[in-house]
């Protein structure tokens, strides 16, 4: 085993009872991605040699996530939930004789940053030649304005961490630091499980606590250290309220990255981004826009207010909204205008297409420079299957048109307003399906007189 290699253990077996959910806590989403995925994403940047996710009995959904994630972590099961130290020990078999640096992370703390993890790993240097002062353990610490209920580190004169004191146990005579315990830790793999074997259940909960490693290491004479991080990184999720707090922090990060990258947001706090949203330069986003997963927006795009985009690709120079919805499979190639109350799903709109009002385009391709009138609908579903509509280039579609798929409209064709098109339309043809207009001279005036007389008679 290479001495500079890193292993990662992610604790994910918690029931999350305060979430009041059938979904395992670590699978709740932040910015559209499961918290466990976000923690694994951060760990992946360290290119770990081994990764183990500690799950609980019956948590098949966690195993499924691990199968999908690029890291392909092993899954170890904590058969009994007897505390955090007990959970780490459940990963021992999966790690085998690993003697590099082991990072222990929490699957419900999705704000942890890869740079912080790198600093933690570097501070321990598991497997490297050691001196008496080389830290065996590194603990994540942070300095909130109000320590509140967080555990605090007690640091000795030699700079070693002597123990962690829970907030409720702090007394006025204790010399505690203002650095709070962030939960995550790094350890030399040669010592980690030997230290864990010494953890006892001497507490009211009768559980094995990972924080007890601090005092055990101090008594053993092993050097320890604290790696500090930003105050939001250790935030964990134990309730729906916590989830909302973490979501807001993640949104702040994503918005800041977008603004720094050349995006204009008129009111950033009302724009919600997904973890994988890709935005080009000189994009303008008006208030109250929501980006779901897998959205790519090219340069010089304007997204007007109250739009929702999900699984969509928006090409350069497009204008979207206000009040537009782009669903999965929507692709606006370039300079496309999609206006108010227009919905696009699994459809390609080629260069210069305009669909400015009250339109649904689903399972379709619309050729370049085509104008789609207000109230146009592609009737793509017959109750059993989905069917495709093919519209050529330079087509003019009048208002209130229903295109009953499967159907093709040739280049340059014109569809008259109010038409229901059920057959293919040839290129450059006019298609009209409407009843002949009739006019009865004077009918409206005679009706008004008749109705007025009836009103008089009732009085």
Protein Blocks (a to p, Z undefined) as FASTA:
>chain_A
ZZkbccddddfkbgolmnopabdfklpceehiafklmmmmmmmmnopabdcddddehilm
lmmmmmmpmnlpacdddfbagbjklmmmmmmmmnmmafbdcddddfklmkbcfklmmmmm
mmnogoiacdfklcfbdcdddddfblmjaccddddfkopafbdcdfklpcfklccdfbdc
ehiacddfklmmmmmmmpccbbfkopacfklmmmmmmmnopacddddddfklmpccfbfk
lmmmmmmmmmmmmmmmmmmnopacfblmlpccdfklccdehiacdehiacdehiacdehi
acdehiacehiacdehiaedehiacdehiacfbhpacdehiacehiacdehiacfbhpac
ehiaddehiacdehiacdfbghjaccdddddehiacdehiacdddddddehiacdehiac
fbdcdehiacdddddddddehklmmmmmmmmmmmmmmZZ
